[in-house]
Amino acid sequence: MALINLRNIQLGFGGPSLLEQVDLSIERGERICLLGRNGAGKSTLMKLIAGELQPDDGEFSIQQGACITRLTQEVPDDITGTIFDVVSSGLGDLGDLVRKYHVVSHQLAIGEGDVDQLLEQLSRVQHELEAVDGWQAEQRVETVISRLSLDADLDFTALSGGLKRRVLLARALVQGPGLLVL
């Protein structure tokens, strides 16, 4: 079964249909490039595939359990924190736990704060990570940050536009998507 199937998709925004009788099937491992003039519906099709829009008509199916992630063209203005914070946020609630572990470990490493209290926090967070099998997620964050040559402790808001895009790509990749829409 294909990762994504679109059959006879119709989509419009009040005027003539932007997408009309679109059929598309995407298999696992495929790489696809959309080319077309401005206003032809490329971004709309990507939003539809990512689940951000619903078709007016037609059949749209996604393989059960498939993770689809979309990297938008614009860098959102509301993102704050370190690179590690931003990348791990791609993991949702598990990312919060991974961030806690990273912060407490970092504080211990640099000798910041009450050591006994930090050790107690670290122990608690480690148990929570073990309970949800979160060590793989923590390792995935570290691996993606390393492979994209990012400094985990830099502040996201101070980065150049290109580095911000690389961090957002890392956030998307850490989810382990079956399909990454760029």
Number of C-alpha atoms within 10 A of each C-alpha: 10 12 20 19 17 19 15 15 20 18 22 15 9 7 6 9 13 16 19 15 14 14 14 14 14 17 14 13 9 8 10 8 7 9 9 8 7 8 9 12 18 17 15 17 20 18 16 17 24 18 15 11 13 15 17 14 14 16 14 19 13 18 14 8 8 14 15 19 22 18 18 15 9 8 13 10 7 6 13 13 14 19 25 26 25 22 26 28 21 21 20 10 11 18 22 15 22 25 22 16 21 18 17 20 16 13 15 18 9 8 11 11 11 10 12 10 12 18 14 12 16 19 14 12 19 17 13 16 19 11 10 11 12 18 14 11 21 21 13 17 27 17 14 19 23 13 9 13 11 17 13 19 13 14 15 19 15 12 13 10 12 10 15 19 17 16 26 21 20 26 25 24 21 24 21 17 14 17 22 17 18 13
